């Protein structure tokens, strides 16, 4: 792999042993991928603060520098961790102190989380604490090389923003944050950003649930390739793009899609496929839509709903507003948690939405989610959600049944304690 003079200097220790360890990791990683070089990144999104029993042990044995070296640099040496070299943010993490008594989450993990924030914050990690950094001010521009983790964020950055990132890991984002470099392969290269499959939606795609089901279909169809979607698409908003991408990255490993005339790298279908010929379209019609709905509801059996989960990926302020409107003056039979980025929770609090939602008996929670922190209200056997991603993962993580539907279906389930959703 070709290294710049700066890369070589970092590798040789010019900026200290931690940066040298970071560069060593990136060189090994790049060589394994046959990357020709590293590229500059100035936007890293990783999970430095996420608490875990392994991290607790490392901190006990060697302090926070040791924990970063082992977990974020894959290095057992004693290293002094310097400040982050490039802008770096924390994605979703563990639950914070304000979740105590609400979320069944271990007190020692809450404490570890708080200590991690203090350490990494001082090192220059922006504690955004959300899987949707693009909702709270971290918006890379088109063509900008990034090093992001979190599949739902990666697909949004590549497809909607036109930024360039692979789905990175804990160690590669740690190394990128200290060097401002990442192997230049995969989604960083223009030739790997053209569409591979064409999907023609012959049913109207005009609300978040429809976008979620279409995304689930696209991911299942193309797996790790790049779908181009045309047809009866209403112009999607941020919420719908969030649901589409998260679903496609759950049923498959999609990191980049194109919606011709909507997403930035595909002004036309021809542009979406670039030098490649346009493949025959695969139809997404009534039958495929019905099949997706049945698949997403394939893990629901009892209609007695204990728990409703909204905000996966973390909710937009508009989702919180819509939820407040539907819950205004109601009382709930089931528990309802809505996950939001902490800075949007502040806005929701100031807008009066949180008060309305919590007066109904629901909770607006920040920082984490049930899948990430393996936590749901005690006794949950059946949950409902408007998120294809959460319906895909949570039954396996927590061993519970799942129902998938619209926001209105989920609110109805929370109010009545029963699932009555149907595909219209
Ligand atoms: Fe975010 Fe958790 Fe969903 S991290 S994307 S709310 S599974």
Boltz pocket constraint, residues with backbone or C-beta under 6 A from the ligand:
constraints:
  - pocket:
      binder: B
      contacts: [[A, 92], [A, 131], [A, 152], [A, 246], [A, 311], [A, 312], [A, 313], [A, 314], [A, 339], [A, 368], [A, 369], [A, 370], [A, 371], [A, 372], [A, 389], [A, 390]]
      max_distance: 6.0
